[in-house]
Amino acid sequence: MDINANYLTAMDAITCLRSHDRLFLSHIAIIVVSLLLMTACSSSKSQSNNTDTIAPQTPPPAGPINSYFGTNGDLWNVSIDHVNSQLTAKNVTNGVILAGSAAGTFITSDGFLDIALSNGGTPPDLVGQEGGFALDIPSRAALLRLGNPSNPLIPLVATVGCFTTSGKLTYQYVTVPTPAWQSSTDVAYGTFQASAAGPNWSFSNITQYTLAGTAPTNPGAGLPPGYCAQSTLGFAVTASSSATSPPLATVTMAFSPSGFFLEDNGSQQGAPQGVVPSNALGTGVGAIGVVQPSTPLSTGSVTGAHYLGFMYEPVSSPPLTAEVAQLVAFGCSGMSCPTPPSSTAIVGGTFPNEDPTQPSTQNMVIDLGQQDPQRNGLYTSAQVTLSGVTFPAVAIVGTPQNHFAIFLIAQDTLNRVPLSIYLFQQ
């Protein structure tokens, strides 16, 4: 819209009128121009801050038994039964179920589920190990680690059914990395928009950035239309590519009505021959994220809350020899707690001997820094300080059902491995 041209047209018309009408119509022209300017500014602000997004549906009330879709490269279907205190986890990649099933019972231990695997339901690679831990927001999202800390973390999102959106949902996400993830070249974080009409999902405006905010060396080829249906994974959205040179893996996603999102990019798919991961969103395993908040967050409120979660470093080479997934708590309160180094920082750490009934250590700091002025809930200049060493990081913060969720990815420059921290407000 050419505001100047409209203004001149209005003024030319005024010169042709009687003198006693000119003053009145001049005021009208000025009002019109002012409204045009306000509309243009409002449109620019809306586009820059992605405020065209809508809120997800109100999810159904959480039941005592809930099913989840998860990925650590393999696809998982997990059931958490709070009536009988039982957990069942099935690895369903390529139809492998029996060899990849785990079953056990749990007790609640200061917010975490302390799992004891049953004798008849323990996969061979977990025999002799402790049962593991989970953190569950029933019917919304969960985090699971089977066995001891040398095993991978499995992020989970509830599969409560297929839902339809009344417009576009804007999601922000971080990569779920593998040991091969490279912070300078691979996707660390990004955004996309999704909409659903019945079982049919469409995706647009996908962005991908490295940890430093640059374009990745190996970006995704886009995300084809998806279809929501029930399967061995529960309710999931799958998007199959028609590419053949090379063939791209099918993308599998879970969208919770509460706002959580999880994607598996097919890194462990074995068919067709020569298939490669899609990199449609994240690099490595895939991506985890949440609907973008409709308004800027109060960073002080984010760092003033109390969180439980996991710190995860996928490692396959010295100086560390295994994947490390540890329980963490952030947001210590009380006289004995250290003062955060800044108003945008939060202090926390792991639990001694993996015992969440004990106070957590206070040797870690997450400093979110400044919130992106154009993307609510995105912190691209975040930092993680561990035992005095500071790492660059990016964090996304969402507010599913008015509780903060933090998903962070960093580069551990000391051990030269990726570092992920996932936190749920308590």
N, C-alpha and C positions, 0 to 999 in steps of 0.2 A: 504494500500500500504506500503510495507517494503522498506523504502528509503535506509537503510543500505545495504540490499541484492542487490538492483539495483546498488548501488555504487560499491560494491565488484565485481559484474559481469563485469561491465565496466572496472575496473582496471585489472582483470585477463586477459581480452581480450587484453589489451594494452601490457602486458608483452610478448605476442607472436609475436609482430610486430617488424619491423626493428627500430633501434634506432632513425633514423631521422624522423620517423612517430610518435614516442611516445609522443613528446612534444605537437604536434598538437592535437592528440586524447585525451591527458590528459585534455587539455583546453575544448574539447567538453564534456568530462565526467563531469567536474566541472559545466559547464553550465547546463547540464541535471539535475544534482542534485539540483542546485539552483532553477531551474524551478519547480522541484517536491516539494521543501520546500515552495516556494511561493504559489503553488496550495494548499498544505495542510493547510497553515496558512489562505489563503483566504477562504477556505471551512469552517474552524473552526469559523472564524469571522462571516461569513454569517449565519451559523446555530445559533450562540449565540445571534445575533441581529435580527433574524427573517427578514432579508432583502430579503427573497425569496417571500415576499408578493408583490402584484401588486396594482396599484391604481384602485379605482372604476371607473366605466364609467363616462363620462361627462354627467351630468343630463340635461334634456331638460330645456329650459328657463322657469322661474317661470311664471305662469299665474296669473290672478287676483283672481281666485277661486280655492282653493286647498283642498284636502281631506287628512285626517291623521288617523292613527291607534294609539290608546293610551291605557294605562292600569294604574289603581290604585288598582289592584286586580280584578276589573271588566274590561271587554273589552269595548272600546269606539271607535266610528266612529265620527270624528269631521270634519266639513266643515267650512272654513273661507273664506268669500266672501268680497274682498276688493273693489268691484264695488259698492255694495249696503250697505257696512259696516254691514254685518250680520254674525252671528255665530250660528251654529247648532251643538249640541252635543247629541249623542245617545248612551246610555248604551245598548249594545247588548249581554251581558252575558246571556246565557241560553234563548235567544230569548226575554228577557225583554226589550222592546223599549219604549212603551208609558209612563210607570211609571218612566222611567229613561231618558227622553228626556228634553233637555233645549234649548231654542232658545232666541235670543236677538240681539240687535244692539250694536255697539261699536264706540268709537271715539279714535283716536290715542293720547296718552298722554305721551310725551317725551320718545317714543320708545315702550311703553306698549300699549296694546289694553284695554281700560277701558270699561267693558261690562255692559250693562243695560238689564236685563232679561225681556222678554215680559210677560204680565199678563197671557196669555193663554199657555205659554210654560215653566212654572216654576215647577220643581219637588216639591212634598210636603215638602221635607226636606230642601228646599231652600227658601220657602215662607217667606217673611219679611226680607230676607237678601239682602245685596248689590249684584250687578250683578256678580262681579268678575273681574279678569284680565287675560290677555294672553300675551305671548311674542312669536312673529311669525317670522321665517325665511321662507318666502313663498316658498312652494313646497320642503322644505328641512326638517325642524323640528320645533317644537313649544312646549311651556309649558303653561298649562291651569289650573287655579283655579276658579271653580265656587263658587259664594257666598263669605262669609267673610273668614278670615284666619283660622277659625276652620275647614275648609273643606280640603280634601286631594288634593295634587298636582297631575295632570295628565300629565306626559310627553308624547309627541306625535312625531311620525316620519311619513313623507309623504308616501303615498301609490300611487306612480305615475305609477306603472306597474311592471311587472316581467322582470328582466334583466339577461343576461348570462355573466359569467365571463370567461376571457381567461386563468385563473389560480386561485390560492388560494388567498383569501383575509384574512389577519390577523386582527382580531378585539380585542380590549381591552375593558373591561366593568367593571362597579361597580354594586352591588346589589341595587335594588329599595326596601328599607326595609319596613317592617311592624312594629308595636309597639313591636311585640314579638322577633324581631331580636336581636341576642346575638353576640357581637363583638368577643368574645373569642372562639366561637364554630361554628358560621355560616359563610357562604361564604360572603366575602366583595368585592372581585375583582377577575379577572381572564382574560384569553385569550382563543381564539379558532380560527380555520381557517374554511372558508366556500368557496365552489365553486358551480357554477350553470351551468347546461347544459339544456337549455330550461326551462321548469317549475320545473325540478328536482334539488334539493339542497342536498349537502352532507356536513358533518361536521367532523372535526378531531382535534386532539391535544388540547383537552379541558383541561384547568388548572383552579383550584379553590383554593383560599387562604382566610384565616381569615384576620382580620385587622392587626394582628401581622405577617402575612406571613406564618403561619403554615397551615397544612392540616385541613379542616373542619371536624367536628364530623359527619355530615350528608351530605356527598357529593352527587352529582347527579349521576345517573346511566348511563350517556352518553346522546347523542342527536341523535335520529334515523333520517334517511333520511327524508327530507321535500319536500313539494310540494307547488308551488306558483300558486295561482288562485285568481280570483276576487270573493268577497262575500259581505255580509253586512258590513264588515270591510274595504272595498276597496280591494286593492291587498295586500295579506298577505301570508306568508309561514307558513304552519302548519306541525308539526311533531308528529305523533301518535305513542305511544308505544304499543307493544304487551304484555307488562307485565300484569299479572293478580293477583299476590300475593305480594303486593297489586296492584290494577290497578293504573297506573300512568296517570296523566292528560295529555291531548294534549297540546303541546307547540305551541304558536302562536307568530310569529315574523314579524317585518317589517324591510326591508333593503332598505335604500334610495341610489340611485346611487351617491349621494353626499358624502356618507360615514357614515351617521348616522345609528344606529341600536337600536332596542327596542325588548325586549322579555317579554311575559307573560307566567308564568309557570303553569297556571291553578289553582291558589290558590282558586278561587271562583267557580270552576266547580262542579256541583252537580251530574253528571252522568258519568260513571256508579256508582252504590252504592259503597261507601267506597273508592272512588277515592282520591288520595293524590297528592299534588303538585309534579312536576317532579324534582325540584331542578337541572334541567339540566345545568343551568348556575348560576343564582343568587338565593339567598334564599329569601323567602317572596313573594313579588309581582313578581319579575323577575329581569331583568337586562337592563341597558342602557349603550350604548358605542359608539365607533367610530373606523374607520379603523386606525390601527397603522401607524404613520408616517414612511416613508421609510428612513429617516435620523434623527439623534438626533436633538431635538429642542434647540433653544436658550432660556434658561429659562428667561434671562433678557428681551427678546422680549415678552414672555408670560406675565410676570408681569408688563411690561410697557404699556400694552394695556388697553382699557376701556371696561367694561362688564356690561350687565344687566342680571338679572336672578331671581331665587327664592331660598330661604332657606326653607327647609322642615324638620320638626320634627314630625313624626307620634307618637302621644302620646295617651294612653288610660287609664292612671292611675295617681294619685297625684304624685308630686305637681302640675303638669299641668293636665287639664281636657279634652283637645281636641287636635285634630291634628292642627298643626300650619304651614301654608304655607305663607310666607311673601315675598314681592318684595325686591330685593336687587340690589345695584350697587357697583362695585369694580373698582378701577383704577382712583381715584380722581386726578385731575390735577389743578394746580394753586397755588398761594401763600398761601392760607388758608388751604391747604391740609397737613395732617401730613406726616412726612417722614417715609417710611416703615422701620421696624427694621432691615431688611437685604436685600441683593440684590436679594434674591429669594422670597421675600414677596410682597404682594399686600394688600392695605387697602381699606375697604369699610364698608357697613352696610345697614340697612333698611331705609325706608322713613317715616318721621313723618306723622302720621294719614293716612298711605297708599296713600300718595299724591306724585306721581313721578315727579310732576312739581317742587317740593321743593328739595333742596340739601339733599342727603342721609346722615345719621349719619356716623361717622367714628370710630366706636367702635369695628370693627371686623378686624382680620388679618388672611389671608391665607398665610402660609409660605410653599411653595412647597418643600423646601429642595433640595436635589440632585436628578437628573434624573437617573433612573436605567441605568447602563452602557450597559446592554444587551437588554433592551426593551424600544425603543424610546417612549417618551411621558408618561411614567409611573413614578409616584413619590410615593414611598412606605413609605417615612419618613416625609410626609407632616404633618402639624399641623394647627389647627384652634384655634385662641384666641378670645374669646367673653367676653367682660366686664372684662378683666383681668384674665380669666380662660382659660388654654390651653388644647386642646383635641387632641388625636392622630387621624390621618387621612390618607387616601390614595386617590390620585387624578390621573385621566388619562386626558391627553390633546391631542386633535386631531386637524387637520388643514383642515377640509372640505372646499374646494373652497378657500383656502388661508386665512381663518379666524379661529381664535382659538375657540375651544369649550372645556370647563372644566367641568368634572363630578367628584364630590368628595363625599366620604362617611367618616363619623367620628363617634366617640362615645362621646356624650355629658355626660361627667362624673359627671357634676353638677346635671343634672336632670335624669341621668341614662336612656337616650333614644338615639336612632340613630339620626344622623344629616346628611342630604344631602344638597349639594349646587350644582346647575346647572347654568352655566354661558355661554352666547354667546357674542363674541366680537362684539362691535358696530362699 
